[in-house]
Amino acid sequence: MRLRKSHRVPAVLTIAAVTAAGLTACGTSTEPATPRIDGNQVSVPITGGTARIDTTSLAVTADAGGSHFDLSSPAGDGLGATGPVRLTGSAATWTYPDKGLTASATAADGRLRVTLRSDRDGTLHWPLTGHDTTAAALQIPRGEGLSLPVRDPFWNGPDTGLTGEPLSLTSALTMPFWSYQLAGRTANYIVPTDIGSSLTVDSAHGALTATAAHDFAEGAGSRDYTVEFALTGDSPVAGAQDYRDWLVHQGRFRSLRDKIAANPEIGRLLGAFHAYLWGDGRSPEAMKQLRDLGPTRMWLGYDADGEPMSAAAIAAAKAAGYLAGPYDSYDNAQDPATADNPSSRWPGTIWPDGCVHDAAGAPETGFHGRGCYVSSQALKQHPELYRDRYAALTANGANTYFLDVDAAGEFFDDRTPAHPMTQRQDRDNRLDRMAWLADRPTVLGSEAAGAWAAPVLAYNHGGQTPVSDGFWKLQRDREAWGPWYPANAPGIFFKPAALPANLVTAMFDPAYRVPLYETALHDSLINLDRWELSYDKLPQQQTMRALTSILNNTPLNFVFDRATLTEHGPEMMRLQQFFAPLHEAAATEPMTDFRRLTPDNLVQRTVFGSGTLTVTANFGTQAYQGLPGGCVDAQLKGDSGPRRLCPAQ
């Protein structure tokens, strides 16, 4: 991981073809209502009210329940003259000739859908959100999700690692939407055309605003830009519920139940904690040691450094009921004679011919200055290269396979004459090869998976904690965070570390964390933390993370060799024994409710399915209705009462 089938999924699966792949779709679309045109004003019916767009400026307002809301201020760029507004079928259409833009507005499943198509490369800053006078909190899917009071002193300050820089909707956010809680409503913004789109959060006059931007670029395949506006409920996860509905209606949601039916091995993830193994942690003896602790489900991974798990170790893991297999990456190529890890060595001429190149012909330097980024188009032309690698890495009997980077949403334009590629093609290539891997017997996972990749994945490492930009700087401090040695137990993973106060607030303060990802995708794939953020890495955050694991019904991640298994294994087992029956019951259920029960937001409740599981977590220090601070109650349907976990006791 970079530090910075009742129905089989077909091997060729592009974003546009997801519906044809037979993914779950609920509900039916009705004939769209016709917009009303009044001069330069276009009115479109939406759920609960009416949205209006001023075609001279792209300002968007809405009226609902007797209240008026400003959904977007005028575009941040001069649009020039506006062409006449016409009704074309069920859409209002108009143009901005000076900008080379053609616009349309229509009703779509209770939302206002605005699409702009450009005949030239350029950038548009729009919509400009958060300017409604009733705006109370901004929700953004950074990692699991954040809900930020718009006038919060910390988030309007200089140490957030969030404000002022564009956040890519494909790589910096896990899902392409954001929302604002207004007076009794939530304004939600979904961007289906996420490639080339970004969101910049700023502090203006002591309040948080969010401005979207889209780069119209023929070379990236991003000449179209669509934003869908909705008014929904007042919950801090209402935007995620709306986005889930959008995924379902678009046929882009695939359930975990369906994935398990296609590959029953995925069922071994239910109730499992995850752990990366180092040194003697990869041995058959370590598997016996782990089995003797008692967990009946585990996911176990190992990277390319050191010896892989032997066939005997894999067999022992499988006999215990575990998933075990390699970590791999197709992202990097280096000179085979000097490559710093096996994953960067490719046969033939992938180095250097398969590198991504820019318009000047220079290769795109790889992560941390290592080699180059490999063009997914070059590998598409030679799929036997990654397929042969997969076969070699799983020849030991591995029953899971982790592919780093591919789902993380960083895409490239490749100007290499032999394998030209747009960012859109890059995503489709990655989705195609992940779909091929998902169709193998192994259980597939990837890194920091965006929602676009969820249909082909069973699990996701890195989509949970909202990693602040300051974290990457801390991680480069080898004295504070730990070095890449010793090889059998690198300090970067094993050395306990303390976070500075601003990172604790930005990443782990439960008052700001909300389960947007789980609201949208809990019953589609299993989501947990990055491998370098294992449970034991941050001792001061252990109670918060254990409570969050139970609250969100998501596993914890560990790193082990035999010594740390001896030291920390019993505590892991205590946590896993509490977690496993809850996850086995609710992993395939949607998160149907989330609410905060106290004014300080430190007591929170989740519900899964139709009451399959109800969890109440107290992140505070004061008892709440008999639930002590630092404890969590969980009740399965049919239980006579809740079961309780107090991790620090």
N, C-alpha and C positions, 0 to 999 in steps of 0.2 A: 504494500500500500504506500503510495507516495506520501512523503511527509510534506507537505505544503499545505395423467393426461387422458381422462375419458376422451380426451381430445388432444392429440399431439400438436405442439407448436411447430408449424412448418419451418424448414431451414431457411426459407426466404420470407422475411417478415418485416416489411417497412412500416413506418408510422401510418401511412395511408392505407395499408392493407390489414391493420389490426382487426377491423370489423370482420373482414373476410376470413380471418383466422378462427372465428367462432368464439370470441371472447364474450363474457357475460354482458348483456345489455338488458336493462329493465325499463319498463315504461315504453310508451310510444309517443312520437312527436305528432302534434296536431298541425293542421295547416296554419302557417304563420299569419298573425294579424297584420293588416295593412297599415303602414305608417300614415300619419296625417301631416300634410304640408301646409304651412301658413307662412308664405314669404320665405324668409331665411330660417324659419324655425321648423324643425321636424319633431313630431311627437310620436312616440312608440309605446304601446302598452307593455308593461312588465308586471311580474307577479306583485300584486298588492298596490299597484299605482301606475303612474305614467312617467316615462323618461323623456326629456327634451334635449335636443342638441341644436346649438346655434351654429349653423353652417359657415358663418363668417369667421368664427374663431375656434370652433370645436369645444366651446364650453358646454358642459353637460350638467343638467339639473334633473331633479325628480320630485314628484309630489306623491305622497303616500300617507294614508291615514290622517289627513288634515295637516301634515307637516311638509315643509319644503326643504330639500337637501341639495347642496352643491356637491356634485360628484366629481367634477373636474373644472379647474380654471381654464381660461383660454390657452391654446397651445403656446409653448415657449419659443416658437419660431414664427417669424412673419410668414403668413400663408399667402399674402397677396390677394388679388381679386378672386372672387368666388363665382363660378359658373352657375347657371340656372339650376334650380333643384327640380328634379323630375321623378315621377313614379315609374319605376321599371319593374314590372311584375309585383312582387311583394316587398320591394326595397325602394327606399328613397335614394337617389344617386345625384351626385354633383361633382364638380372638379375644382382644382386649384391650379390653373394653367401655369402660373409663375413657378410653382414648385413641381410641376409634372405629376401631380397627384390626382387620382380618381377615387372618390369616396362613396361608400354606401352605408346605409343604416337600415336595420331590419329587426323585427322581433324574433327571438330564438329561444324556445323553451323557457319563457318567462323572463328572459334577459334582453337587454339592448346589445346588439352586436354591431360594431362599427368596423369596417374594413377599409384600409387605404392601400392603394396599389400605386407604385411609383414607376415612372418610365426612365428614371435615372438614379444613380447612386447618390446617397445623401442621408441625413439624419433628421428625425423628427422627435422633439421632446414633448410628449403627450401620452397619457393624461397626467395632469398635475393635481395630485390628490392630497387630502388632509386639510384643505382650506375651509371646510364647512365649520361654522362657529360652534357646532355641537360635537365636533370630533373629540373623542375621549381616549381612545387607545388604537394603536396601530398593530396589526398582526402580520407577521412575515414568516414564511416557512424556511427559516435558517435552521438547518438541522431539523430536530423534531418540531420546533416552532417557538416563537416569542410573541408575547403580547405586551406592548410597551405603552404605558400611559403617556400621552403626547406631551405633557408638561413635567414629566419626571426629571428631576435635576440630574441624575446620573446619565440618562440617555440623551439629554441635551448638552452634556459636558464633553470634554476632549478625549476621554479615555475609554470610549465604548468599543473601538475597533469596528464600528459599523457605519458611522455617518461620513458623508462627503465623497465617497468613492462609489462608482457604479457597481451594482451587484448583478452579475450575469444571471438571467433567469434559467439558464441551463446548468451552471456549475456552482454559483454562489448560493442559490436557493434550491431546495429539493423539489419544489413544485412551482409552476409558473402562475402564481396568483399572490395577491395581498389584499388586506381588508382594513377598514376602519369601523370601529364602533361609534355610531352616532347616537342621536336621541332616540333610544328604544329600537334602533335598527342597526344593521351592519351593511355597509357598502362594500361589495366584493368586486374585484377586478381580476379577470382571467385572461391570459394572453396565450391563445393557442399557437401563435407564431412566435415561439420562444427563442428560436435561433436568431441572433442579432439583436435581441431585446434585453434591456437592463432596467434596474430600479435603483435610484439614488435617494437615500434617506438623508435629510438635512434638518438642522435646527434653525427655524426662522422665527424670530421674536419669541423665543422660549418655548416653541412647540415643534413637534416632529411633523415634517411633510415628506411626501414620497412622490418623486417625479420619475415617470417611465420614459424611456427613450428607445427608438428603434433605428438600427442602421439598415437602410435600403442598399443592398449590395448584390449586384448580379452574380459576382463571383462566389458569394456565400449562399446563393439561392434564397435570398431574403427580401425580395422586392415586394412582398405582401406583408401587411401588418394588420392584425385583428385584435381587438380588445372587446371583451364582453363584460357588461356592467349589470350588477344585480343588487337588489335590496332584499335582505334576508333577516333572520332573527337576531336577537341581541346577545347571544352567547359569544364568548371569545373564540369558539371554534366554529361559528356559523359559516365563516368563509370556507373552511375546509369541508364542511358538510355540503356546501354549494358546489365546491370543486369535485367532490366525490360524485355528486349527482351528474355533473357535467361529464365526468369520465364514463359513467355508466351509460348515459344517453348517447355518447359518442362511440360506444363499443370498445372502449380502451381499458376496461377493468376486467381482470381475470382473477377469480377467487383462488385462495389457497386450497380449498376443497377440490376444485377442478384440477389443480396441479398435483395434488396427492393422488387423485384418481388416475392420472396419467402416469405418475411415477410414485408408487407407494413408499419408496425409500425416503421421500420428502417427509413422510409422517414421523420419521425418527427425529425431526427437529422439534416436535411438540414436547415441551417440558425440558428441553436441553439447554444447559448453559454452553457457552463457547469458550475455547481456550486455544491459544497458539503454543506450540511445543518447541523447546530448545534443548540442544545437547542430549543428555540421557533421558529427557522427557519423551523422546521419540522411540524408546526401546520397548520390547515386549514386557520387560520387567516393570516399566512405568505404567503400562496398560493394566497389569495385574494390580499394581499399587492403587491405581485409580479405581479399578473395579472393586477392590476390597473396601474402599471408602463407602461405596454403596450407590452412586448415581446410576440409574438405569438408562439415562439418555445424556449424551454429550456430543458436541461438535468439536472436532480436533483438527487443527490445521498446522502446517509447517511450511516455511519458505525455502528458497533455493540455497540458502547458506547452510553449510554443513551437510551431513548425510541425511537423505530423506528417510522416512519411515520404511522399514523393511517389510517384505511380504508377511513375515511372521508377526510383526507389530500391528500391521493393518488387520490381519486375521484376528488377532487378540482383541483389537478394538471393536471389530464387527461382531465378534462373539459376545461381547459385553453389551451390545445394542447400540453402539456409537457410530457416528459418521466420522470418517478420518480421510484426509486427502491433502493435496498440495495447493499452495498459493502460486499463481503464475501471473504473468503480464505479457501482453503483446505490444506494449506501448513504446519500448525502448530498443534501439539497436546500437551496438558498439563494435569496434574492430574486434573480431573474435580472438586475436592474439593478446589483447590487453583488456578485454571486458572485465568489469568488476563483479559480475554475477552471471550465472548460467542463463537466466532469462533474457539477457541482452545479446546472447550469441545466437545468430541465425545462420543456417546453411545458405550456400549460394551467394548471391550478390545483394541480399537485402541490405547489408552494409557494404557500400553506402548508397546503392541505387534505389533502395526502397524508402529512403528518408523523405519526409515532407520537405518541400522547397517553397520558398517565397517567390514573389514575382521577379526578384533580381537573381534568382537561381541559387540563393544561399540556403543551406539546410537549416531546418528548425531545430535549434539546440535542445537536447533532452533535459529532463528535470534535473536540477542542481548542476547543470553544465555537463551532463554525462551523455556522450554520444549524440543521438538524434531521436526525434519522435518518428516512429514508423508510420507510414501512410497506410490507413486501412484499405485504401484502394489497391495498393501494391500487394497486400496480403489477399485481397479479394481475387486478384488475378492468379494467385498461387495458394489456394486454400489448403493444399496438402501440407504446407509448412506448419500451420497451426494445428491442423488435424493430426499430423504425425507427432507433433510435440505432445498434444493431449494424450495420444495413445501411449507414448513413452512414459509420461508422468503418472499415468493411472495403471500401468502394467503391474504394479505391486498389489492390485486389487482395491485401490482407493474407491470409496463410494461417495465422495464429495470433491468438488473442484471450485476453488475461489479464483476468479479472474479479476485482477486489480484493474483499476482505471476505467475500463470500458463503459461502465454505467455512470461515471461521475460527471459527464456533461461537458467536458472540454473538447471542442471540435475544431478542425483545421480546414482551411482552404489550401489545397495542394496545387502548385503551378508546375509540377514536374511534367514535362511533355509525355512521358511514357505512362503516367497514371494520374492525370488531372482529376481534381475532386473538389466539390463544394462542401461547406460545413453540413448541409443537409444530407448529402451523399455519405459523408463521414458517419453521421449518426445512423443512417440506414445500414451502412456496412457493419457497424458495431452491433446493431440490433440483430442483423442477419446471423452473424457468427455466434452471438450469445444464444439465439434461437437454436442453432445447430447443436451447441453444447447442451442446451436444456433438453434436447431430444435424446441425449445419451443416458445411460443408466445412472450416472452420478448426479448428485444434488448440487445445483449451480447457485453460486452467490457472487456478488461483486461489490465494488466500493461506492459509498455515498450515492446510492442509486436514486436518480431522478425518477419521477412518476412515469415518464415515458418508457423506462426499462422494466418497470414492475411486472408486466405480463410474462416476462421470460425468466424471472428470477424467483428463487425460493427464499433467499435471505440476503440481507444487506448489512455490511459492516461500514459504519461511518455516517449513517443518516440520523443519529440521535442527538448528540450534544451539539448545540449551536456554536461551532468553533469560531472564536473571535480572531481577528487578524493578529492581535498581539500574541496569540498562542504560538504561531509559527516562529516568531522571534525568540520566544522563550525556549522553544524546542531546539533552536540552533545553539543555545548556551549549554555546551556539553558539561560544564561543571555543575550547573543547576539541574539540568534535565537528565544527564547521563550520556555516556559515549556509546559508540557502536562496538565496544569490546567489553569483556572478553567474548569470544565468538560463541561460546556455549550458553552465555547468559548476559547479553548486551545490556549495559546500564540504561540505554535509552528506553528499554522495556521494563527492566527489573528494578531499577533504582527508584525508591519512593521520592516524590517531589512535592513541593508546596507551590501553590499558585499565588501570584500577587492579588491584592484585593480587587483590582478592577477586572481581572479575568474571572475571579470567583463570581462576581456580580454578573458579568456579561454572559457567562457560560453555565453557571450552576445555581443561580438564585431561583428557587422554586416560585417566588412571587411573580417572576416574569416568564417562566416556562409554561407553554401550553401544548397539548398533544395534537397539533395540526396534522402531522404525518400519520399518526395512528387513527385519527378520525377519518381520514381519507383512505388509508391503505392497510389498516391493521389486519384485515382478513384477506389480504392479497399476498403479502410477503412479511417475513420476520425481520425486524429492524433492531439493530443494536449499535454499540459504540465501535470506534476505530480500535485497531489492535494496539496502537501506542497509548491508548487511554484505557488500559485494563483496570479492573476494579481495585487492585492493590497498588496501582501507580499513584493514586491520589488519596492518601489515608484520610485527609480532612474532609473529603467529599463522600466518604463511603456510606454514611447513613443516608444522606440525600439521594445517592444513586441507587441504593438498595430499595428505598421507598418508591422511587420513580419506576424502578423495574417492576414492582408489584402493581403500582397504580396504572401503568401503561401496558401491563402484561407483555413485557419485552425482556429478553434474557440479558444477563450480565456477561461480560467478556473478561477472560483471564489470560495470563501467560504463565507457563509452568516449565520447570525442569523437576527432577525428582526431589531436590532439596526444598524448593518452594512448595511442591505438592505436599511434602511432609509438614511444612510450617503452616501453610494456609489452607490445605485441603479440608480439614475438619470444618473450618468456618464456611468455605465454599459449599460443603455438603449440607450444613445447617440451612443456608440460604436456598440451596437447590431443592431440598426436601419441602420447603414451604412453597416455593415457586412452581414446582413441576405439576402438581395436580391442578393448579389454577390455569396454567398455560395449556395443559392437555385438554382442559374443558373449553377454554375460550379463545385459543389461538386462531381458530377458523371462524370466529364470530366478529362482526363489526363492533367498533366502539360506538355505542349509540347515545352516550351522554357523557358530558364532562361539565363539572361546575365547581366553583369556588364557594366555600361555605362560610368563610369569615372575611371581614373587611380587609385584613392584611394579606389575603390570598394564600395563606399558608396551610389551610386545611382544604383538601380537594377530594372530589369524588368522581369515579368513573363507573360506567355501566357497560357491559358487553352483551350483545344479543338482546333477547327479551328477558333480561334479568338472569342470564346464565351465570354472570359473575358481577358482583358489586364490590368496589374497593373504596375505602376511605383512608387517606393518608394525612397524617399530621406532621408537617415539616417544622412546626413551631416548637416553642418551649413550654407553652401552657396547654393543659388538658382541654379537650373539646368533647363534651358529652360523654365523659368517661374514657376517651381515647387519649392516652398520654402523648406528650410531645415526643417526636422521634419514633413513633410507632405507626403501624398500618393494620387495619382490619380488612379482611377479605371474606366474603360470604358467597358460596356457590348455591345455585338454586337447589332447594331441597335440604340444605343444611339447617339445623335448628338454631344456629347462631353463628357469628363470625369467628374466624380463626385469627390470631394476632401474632405479629412479628415486631419485635423491637430490636433492630440490628445491633445497637450499641450495648445491649444488656446481655 
